């Protein structure tokens, strides 16, 4: 869903789509608790990244909309990960 929101913006701004090397960044986990911990950290980092993007001056409205939606989704994901982590 996140990628489908961003791909049209790459085309609008004539930017090459980066190569998907996400498999090089996977973190092996050993427990469900660790998965929730990593999820919390990942969403905190995503939120910070989108906040940085949104702090840029003269950001076009379509980018503001996209980054806001993605940030808000990360806020929701963070809440879900934190809720589950709190069960441990």
N, C-alpha and C positions, 0 to 999 in steps of 0.2 A: 504494500500500500504506500509506504514512504517513497519507494523508488518511482512508482507510477505517478506520484505527485511531482517529483523532481524532473523526470525525463522530458516533459514538454518544455520546461524552463531552459534546459540545456539547448534545445532546438531554437527557442525564441532568442536566446542570447548568443547563439552560434558558438557554443562551447562543446568540445569533444567530451563524450561520456567516458569517464575514467574506466580503466580495466577493473573488473571485479576480482580483487585479490583477497576477498574477505576470508576465504578458507585459510589464509596464512596467519590470521589473527584470532583464530578460535582458541578459547581457553578450556583445557580439559577440566572437568569437574569430578569430584569424588562423592558428592552427596547432594541431596535436594536442598539442604540448607546452604551449601556453598553456591548452588545455582541461584538461589534468591539473593545471596550477598553480592554476587557478580551482577545480577540484574539490577540491584539497587545502584551499584557503582556506575554501571553503564548508562542508566537513565539519568543519574546526576550529571555525568559528563555530557550526555546529549543535551540536556537542558542548558547547561553552561555554554555549549557550542552555539545553540540557537539564540540564546540571549546575546552572545557576542555578535552574531550575524545581525540581529535586530538592532543593535546599538550603532550600526553604521549609518552615517548621515547620507541623505539623498537615496535611500534604498527604494527601488521601484515598488509600487503597491502590490504587484503580483508576487514579488519575493517576500514582502512583509506578510502577505496572506499565507504563503506556503510555509515560511519559517514559523509563523505563529501556530498554524495547525500542527506542525511537527513537534514544536515545543509542548503544546498542550497535550498531544498524544503521549509524549514522554512523561509528562506530569501524571497522567492517568496510569501509565505503566509503572511508574515509580511507586505510586500509591498501592497498586496491586502487589508488587514485589515486596514492599515494606510490610504490608498486612500479613502476607504469608511468612515472611522472615520472623515477624513478631511471635509467631506460633511456636518457635523453637526456643 
